[in-house]
Amino acid sequence: MGQAKDVLLRQQVASDHKLGDSYSSLAIRYGLSYNTIRTICMRYKELGEPGLIPRYANCGRQVAEGSERSFRLVRLLKHLHPTWGVGYLLVRIRQNYPELVLQSERHYQRRLASGGNILPKPQLPDSPLVERSRLPHDTWQIDAKERIGMADGKERCFLNITDEKTASLLTAKGFSPGADLSSNFE
């Protein structure tokens, strides 16, 4: 991969060429390709000293117009659907927005993995139909899991009681299917 040459090297190449050295002899002397030497000398002939300054803006991949917009869309969809892969997201985007210019799948995977563009977790508004508890022990959640297979081959059921506000486990009971639980929670 090519890389920018130092300004001092460029000046030395241009001055040696001005003294009459050929492109081939300069390429051998400086260990550069013939085309690199030729480009340096031609820019010096056209633009003078400013032509010897490296153009770092031309380095790297060219970013397509609208690619930042497409990345923001990919990032948003990935945030809303964390289990979807980038390939699937791009398929969905192409279906809904065929005019949108997209980069490669790997490009978006790299940018998402870099972590520099992480969105804050969205705060969903409370539903007016569901009132949330404001204090601990205001509301408890009861969850049952039935007939869970154990390593010994037997089945067990579990009952968990959790405080909604603090998400603390208040109690958990395990029992065999069909057992009477009325005396356990009095």
N, C-alpha and C positions, 0 to 999 in steps of 0.2 A: 504494500500500500504506500502511495506517495506521501511525502511529508514536506512541509515548508522548509526551504533552505534559509540559512542565516543571512542576514543583510550583508555582513562583512564578506562572506563567501561570494555572494552575488556581485558585490563591488569588485572583488578580485578577479572574478571571471570576466566581467565587462571590461575592466582595464586591460587584462591580458589579451582579450580579443581585439581591443582597439590598437594594441601594439602589433597586431598582425597574426596572432596564433589562430589556427583553424579550430572549428568545432570539434573535430576528431581528436586533435592533440589535447585540447582542454578537457575533453571527456576522459581521456586516459589519465591525465595529470590529477584531476580532482576526484576521479572515481565516480563520476556521474554519467548518466546516459547522454547520448548525443542529442536527443530531443530536449532534455532539460537544459543543457548548455545553449542550444539554439534558442529556446524560449526566453531564457534570461537575456541573451544578447539582443534579440529582436525587441523585447520590451524596453531595453535601455535605449535602443535606436529610436523607438517611437516616442517614449515618454521622458527620457532622460533619467535623472536620479530618482524621481518619484516612482518610476517603473520598477525599481529594484526592491521596493518595500513589499513584503509578503502580503497577500490578500487572504487574511484568515477568514473573512466572511464567506469565502468560497469553499472552505473546508467542511467536511462532514456531509451528511445526507441532506438533501433539500427537503424541507417540510412542505407538504402540499397545503394549499390554502384551504382552510376549513378543517384541518386535521385536529386542531385544538378543540373545536366544537364537537367533532366526532368522538374525541377522547372523553370529553365531559359527559357525553351521552353514554358511552360504554361504562364509565366510572359510576354513573348514577344507576344504570341498570344492574351492574354488579353489586352495588350497595343494596339495592332493593331485593335482589335475588342472589344471595351469596352462594347458593349451591349450583348455579348455572356456570358453565365454563365460558371462556371468552369466545371460543369458536361458535357455540350456540348463540351467544349474544349477537355476534356479527351476522349470523344467518337471519336472526329476527330483525335486526336493524336494516339489512338489505331488503327484506320483504316489505317493511313499512316505509323506508326512506331510500328508494333506489337512486335518487339524485345525490345523496350524501357521499362524499369522497372518503373512503376508508383506507387506513394503513393495513399492514399485515397483522395477522393474529398475534404473532410473536412480539410485535411492536407494543401492542396493548398489554400483553402479559408482562413484559419487562417494566412498563411504566406503572402498572398496578402493583407489581412486586416491590418496586423501589420505595413505596410507602410515602413519598413526598406529597401525594395528592389525596390524602385520606379525607373523606367527608365525615363530619360529625354524625353520630347516630341520630336519626330523626326522632323528635319527640312527637309522638302521636297525640292528638288532642283526646281528652277524655270524652267518651261517648255520653251523650245526655241520657241514654237509656240505662247505663251501668254506673252506679254510684260506687266510687272507690272508698275503701276505709281510710280514715285519716289518722287513727290512733291504733297502736298495737292492741290486739285482742278484740278489736271491733268486729272483725269478720274472720272466720276460720274456713279453710278449704279442706274438704275431705276427698281423698282419692283412693280408690280400690283397684287392686290388680288381682285378677282371678286366675287360678289354675296355672301358676308359673311352675315349670318343670325344674326340679332340683337335680343335682348331680347323682343323688342316690336313687333316682327314678320316681320319687314321690312327687305329688303336686302340692303346692302351698298357695295360700291367698294372703295378700297383704293389705292393710288399711293404714293410710298415713293421714295425720291431721296436721295442717300447716297454718301458721298465722299469715294472713294475706298481706298485711302492711310490712312486716319484717322478713317475710319468707322463711321464718324459723320453723323447724320441724318440732312440733309440740309432742307428738307421740307417734309410735309406729307399732303395729301389732301384726304378727304372723300367725296363721292358723291353718288348719286342714280344711278342705272344702266340706261344707255342710255343718261346721261346728257352730254352736250357739254362743254368740258374742255378747248377749245382753248383760251378763254379769261382769264383763271385762271393763266396761266404760261407765260404771256407776260411780 
